[in-house]
Amino acid sequence: VKKSGAPLLECLECGTKYDVQYMLSCPKCGGLLSVIYSYDHIKEEIDTKVLASRVPGVWKYRELLPVSKDADIVSLGEGGTFLHNCPRLAREIGIKKLYIKDETTNPTGSFLDRGATVVITKALELGFKEVRCVGKGNLGASLSAYAAKAGMSCDIFVPREIDIGKLYQIVAYNANVKLVDNFKKALKEVERPEKSYLVTTTDPFFLEGEKTTAIEIIEQLGWKSPNRMFIPIGTGGHITATWKALNELVKIGILKNRNVKMCGVQVQGYSPIVDALRKGQESMKPIEHTRSEGLELSVEHPPYGPTALKAIKDSNGTAVEVSNQEILNAIRLLASNEGIFAEPAAASTIAGLRKLIEAGELDKNEEVVCVITGEGLKDPMTARKFVDRISEIERTIKHVEQRQLVIRIGETKERILQILSEKEQHGYGIWKILKERFGYDTKIPSVYQHLIELGQLDLIKKTVSRSVSGRPKRHYYSLTEKGKELQKILEKLKI
Ligand SMILES: [Zn+2]
């Protein structure tokens, strides 16, 4: 360990400290690494006034980031996102004060850009020219963009179930995409070429970028904590970083206290942290699934599970699991009330908030912040589900219109359609059936008039003209597709 005042890497397991360098895990025990700073030095260097004079964004909090002062920053304008006051949604949900931290407006549409700007800047500073990553879609999209900006070559390994919008992004940024069938295996087995910086979901520099969401929230609230923060838990990195940031702000003296309950949100089927809390277990037991682990929050074994659990416990917070349907409802609620279109993982925080309110576990006077981590168009399949609902409405409207047509066409025409639904007929045959089976006293020319009108409504068509046993040729009629549909509705209406 060299320079005093410089940041260090610290093992989260055994506490050993190392100089800042490229290191995937603790060489001694294999534990995850975290960056620590000389907080007393930083306390002297910056205060809220200094920060207020700087432009918004991740690099505003540069003293709390692990890059040297003269590093070339690779930035696309990440961070500095809005903290929206959301009275409409708050009223709808039933609380007094709700803020949304809208991370959908980051350069690639996800909060991970905050991590990418730091890790790519650091990789360049350490002399790397290539970057490689095994990650879910958002991480891949974000790193590809920043690698492109930095002029670095970039390999991205993503699960085959990747949301299609994210895949388009990665391809557009010209990264080398590798779709993997077994994501868990890829996480363990993808190798690092010597010249490559391998970004994993547990990269300590990446996490430093992620923590700036929390610093911004605190600054936007006038250097005060909200009562509660909702954060999605996939790897557990974001909630870990958030809690770290709050503690650091206290250490450098610009936040008085961190009285904020951290609420982690997990998706049903992937909720080891919720389980641990529910059962009062000290540690988290990973979930075992045979099915895919492709989606953002579908993480069986959150690498930051222990630190996420600690953040929740230390802050007197909680964790909540939500279903896919609850998430879908939350996407609609957020978009229609506040104009923010979130991807499922992001909207999970709104779903989690609703669930806690319904369970009576949240005081309605609390000031709540929900972090919305990524934008909705990244996952067009989910967006499509809303459109499907609209087509259902369209079908209903069509149905009603057809019923009105039924009312318009009258009883004789209805009978003719019924007759033609059994088999094709000529005009004389129809007249005969009308008379014999239904007792209609209709003239033959009026039957032909009905046939002309049904043809104009596109409900019947002429099929063939045949001569039967030497008589003059006769036109045969049958139902069109539209006629068949209407006939089916007529049948239903009779019941
Ligand atoms: Zn260690």
Boltz pocket constraint, residues with backbone or C-beta under 6 A from the ligand:
constraints:
  - pocket:
      binder: B
      contacts: [[A, 11], [A, 12], [A, 13], [A, 14], [A, 15], [A, 16], [A, 26], [A, 27], [A, 28], [A, 29], [A, 30], [A, 31]]
      max_distance: 6.0
